[in-house]
């Protein structure tokens, strides 16, 4: 038995024997896929407002590092719950890892290509240099380029927009809630013809979902479902109280040594809440839809980024 499973089992036994069920506190470690920012506001709210505690959970939010990403922490057991973008989760399943999607936070794709020059189509990037994240996240863009036989020289960056601003690249990948705002803060101004949103070219694959290993879910499904429900409450509270949520986010970023500002986090929070809404109904459903998995599988499978079909059922609760 892995050490984290043993610790959790001992905590459950101790809580059951010594405390009323309403007071039992089971410890869990949650790791999002990036550093502290409004992208994860609902989790911060759930922790700060006591929503996790109310369902018997003591949740530790531990952010990843470049050398120890969230998926590594899930694999070694130092974190039991993480967030992943859907394509990244499917890649891990393709590699043999059994994952369960317990809640889908974002229903839409935020990724975009920002060009120095106007673009008629994505094919105008043939032979060009395009910045992309060193940490990954660009599977869909790679798949589209491969599908349309576009020869792009991908140039990796860490987490800033210097490559684009210095014109070391012809275009760059960006997320609407993050790098795109940074570019505007850096004085860049854009016409619509300079922007290609992946969601608008047939790649509206949802991003952040909450994942656990299938083994962990089988043993601790009650605690995982409580975590998901408390997190949902956190996101709903964040949508209803954006300024108070920003107070919480700014405190978390300060505590984690992240250099940012309130306008940037406000932009991010507004974008994230919009990305969480279903495009048809305008509601936050928090569900992973089979059609979304099928679309991601088609794009990635046909273009060599999956070795086998990854289905909705593979990511579903056992």
MARKEBA-790091 format. One record per residue (C-alpha): residue in one letter; y, z, x. Coordinates in steps of 0.02 Angstrom, whole numbers, plus 50000, padded with zeros to 5 digits. Each point is the difference from the previous one (the first is absolute). Example, Ala and Ser with C-alpha at 12.3 -4.5 7.8 and 13.67 -1.06 7.14 Angstrom:
MARKEBA-790091
A497755039050615
S501724996750069
***
This chain:
MARKEBA-790091
X500005000050000
X501714995350067
X501175014350042
X501284995749866
X498624999649866
X499385017050057
X501765007349998
X500344993349826
X498335006249934
X500345017450069
X501734999949922
X499284995249831
X498705013850007
X501265013050053
X501224995049863
X498645000049868
X499395017250048
X501625009250031
X501364992249892
X500234994649819
X499834981249981
X501854998349958
X500465007450170
X498704991550109
X500804989850139
X498964986350081
X500764993050160
X500144981250023
X500864989450132
X500894984549938
X500654986650120
X501074985349944
X499964984050101
X501715002150080
X501305012650054
X501015010849879
X501064989849879
X500334997149815
X498504988349992
X499005016149975
X501255009549893
X498775003949860
X498865009250120
X501445010150072
X500585004649824
X498265005449948
X499895011450150
X501785006849991
X500015002949811
X498315008750004
X499034987049900
X498555000550123
X499985019049999
X499955000049809
X498334990850004
X499255011250133
X500384989650155
X500895004350161
X500474983050068
X500554997450179
X500964983750026
X499704994050178
X500824983750050
X499114987950117
X500504994350172
X499864982950081
X498545006450103
X499155008849853
X500254990149839
X499475006649831
X498374990249995
X499455008150164
X500395017149928
X498954996049847
X498564994250109
X499995015550110
X500245011849852
X501675007450054
X500734993049837
X499054998849837
X501234989349900
X501084985650060
X501024985449937
X499624982050046
X500624983149946
X498664990949901
X499664986450130
X499795013350136
X498795009849890
X498994984349966
X499944996250186
X499275017350031
X498684997449865
X499594983250078
X499715009450164
X498735011349914
X501045014949946
X499735006149821
X501695003849921
X500505005349825
X501694995949924
X500445015449898
X501764994549949
X501084984550025
X501815004750032
X500784982750024
X499574985549886
X500994986650092
X500234992850172
X501605003850097
X499744988350148
X501204986150037
X500414987750137
X501825000150054
X500594984550093
X501564996150100
X500054982649924
X499754994649819
X498204996449949
X499414987849868
X498225006450011
X498985011050115
X499444984150088
X501724999150080
X499395013950115
X498764988350085
X500225001750189
X501185014949981
X499965017850067
X499835013349865
X500085018750028
X498595010849930
X499545018450004
X499005006250149
X499155012549883
X499304986249889
X500444997149816
X500184980950018
X498274994449945
X500684990749848
X501314990550100
X498674995350128
X498864994049861
X501364989249921
X500454992250168
X498164996350033
X499744993049825
X501454987950016
X499624996050182
X501685006350059
X500095003050187
X501015016050019
X500225009950161
X499915018049942
X501035012150106
X499625018549978
X501335013449979
X499845018849977
X501185005749864
X501744992750023
X500944983949970
X500614996550176
X498914984650022
X500814991649852
X501785005750034
X499904994050182
X499294983349939
X498455002150106
X499044993949847
X500384986649871
X499505011249856
X499215016949970
X498855008849880
X500875013849905
X499685011749856
X501304999549862
X500175018950004
X500125002050189
X500364986750130
X501004989149879
X501225014349973
X500065003450188
X500484981850030
X501425001449876
X500585016150082
X500014990650165
X501284988049926
X498834985849953
X500454990349843
X498784988949908
X499934985749877
X498514999249882
X499384984650095
X499715011050153
X498795011449908
X498204997149950
X499165013849899
X498104999550013
X499895005949819
X500904984149947
X498814988150090
X498395005949920
X499705015450108
X500515014449888
X498655011350069
X500395018549967
X500335011150148
X499855019050013
X498495008249921
X499185017050026
X498304999450085
X498605011950048
X498284996750070
X498634997549871
X499025014650075
X501495011649982
X500304994549821
X498205003149949
X500085018150057
X501825004049961
X500454988649855
X500765014449900
X501245004250139
X500384981650031
X500384996949816
X501125015349995
X500924993450152
X500244983149915
X500655007749839
X501225011550092
X500604985250104
X500294990049842
X501075014349935
X500954999450164
X500414981649981
X500535002049819
X501135014650047
X500734989750142
X500424985949879
X500875012149882
X500935009950136
X500454987550138
X501395010050082
X498995016150007
X498564989750067
X501124993350137
X500445018050045
X498145003250025
X499744983850098
X501455003650117
X499335017450035
X498274993050038
X500704986650116
X501075013050089
X498505011450021
X498984985650073
X501374994450120
X500284983249914
X501724992650027
X500624992849835
X501375001849871
X500155002949814
X500574982349951
X498484992550089
X498825012149913
X500864996949831
X499734981350021
X498185003150046
X499685011649854
X500764987849875
X498964985750071
X498395010150002
X500215005549819
X500274981849951
X498454994650098
X499005013249908
X500344991749832
X498834987449923
X500964983649989
X499444996449822
X500165017049917
X501335007850112
X498955016050005
X499275009850145
X498134999349964
X499325007250164
X498434989349979
X499234987550118
X499644984549897
X498464989050027
X501104984550001
X500995006750147
X498435002850103
X499374982749954
X501634992050057
X500025009450165
X498174995750029
X500314981649966
X501484999050119
X499165009650140
X498234993449980
X500474981649993
X501065001750155
X498805009450114
X500675017749983
X498465006749910
X498204996550049
X499365002849822
X500675001949824
X500785016949964
X499955003749814
X500895012249886
X498375009549978
X499895003250187
X501635009849992
X499635008749835
X499485017949974
X498125002750017
***
